[in-house]
């Protein structure tokens, strides 16, 4: 008798769980999420730059750079593609696997931007690990202490532009 009750309870639970809407399981991505990825990319660039800096003023200047707030969000794909090209140049200079293309191309939807940004972060972290085998990279996959709220596409393109500025300085300092 106990077996029958357990089977009925189990079957009821499975049936109820399968009829529930899956909408509550879906994570809604916002520009906040994309900005967080780019803030982490910017932090990795600063870590890489600090490891090669010969001048404290140079690294301080790099840290003090601020994102531009006047960029048009239509420039987001080109800003991301520019970053992608620069990152490939850095990866290529270290004989690391480059990224042929971003899977979502010029798609400006938040999920596509998030995925493309995450892929760029992955490749940048691959370079960090190759540069410093003791580097801890898991910290760059979280939100950190300062979570962002209420960000817009304008904030996303500003963070990408800031990463491009910092990557330019890193490339120049490295002589790449």
Secondary structure, DSSP 8 states (H G I E B T S, - for coil): -HHHHHHHHHHHHHHHHHHS-GGGG-----HHHHHHHHHHHHHHHHHHHHHH-S-HHHHHHHHH----S---GGGHHHHHHHHHHHHHHHHHHTT-------TTTT--SHHHHHHHHHHHHHHHHHHHHHH-TT---GGGGS--SS---S--HHHHHHHHHHHHHHHHHHHHHHT-
